[in-house]
Amino acid sequence: MNPEEINRNRSTANAPAIWSPIRNSLPVVFALNSLWRMIKRSLLFPAMLLFVAIFWSWHLSERGVYIHDEAHYLLGANTLVEGIRAVGKGEPVSEAAREIRRLGGTLYFTAKPGHVALLAGLGLLTGGVRETPSLWLSLLAGLGVVALVYRLVRDGVDGSIRAALTAALFAGTSPILMSASRSALGLSTSLVFALLAAWFMLHRSPATTIPSFCSEG
């Protein structure tokens, strides 16, 4: 047997030994790939939402309420709370209630009446309408906006997690949404209810997608 045949036989004999570690590592690679898919499906968005919550809530209590319209909403909510308490105690109609009746049965303004009702409900639960709880209510509504953006895109774009995460990332890093979620103006609460209505409309038919939903108006 010549030297070339000997070398060929040696290389053929060593081939299984060379490929054996690679074959043995394939199950590990597949397991890591499955683990990443599981993380991407179940943990990546909650981690993103937690980061957004920490970032948005930084020094939120120290911000306080300093815009005139914010105080206007708090005043309307406080009027509701005091009126409800007066009715509950069986007291006669208060001066605030008489003023509301004089103005036509409305709360001085008609912008975002649902936000005033939410603030009033929060005031009844926490013992009064105050600045900090109203700010946290807006923050929670803003986080709800990010969550609904993720859910709407994932449900409306063939279940694409990548598209949903990208949309949620844009929403979570939006300076406008962050500013709205750190104020008591009610912008984030209005937006979260609008998106919630869109989500219900999107799910009225299992075959509905975002393009068809937008075309239907």
Summary of the structure (lengths in Angstrom):
residues: 217
radius of gyration: 29.1
end to end distance: 82.7
largest distance: 117.1
contacts: 600
relative contact order: 0.11
helix: 77%
strand: 0%
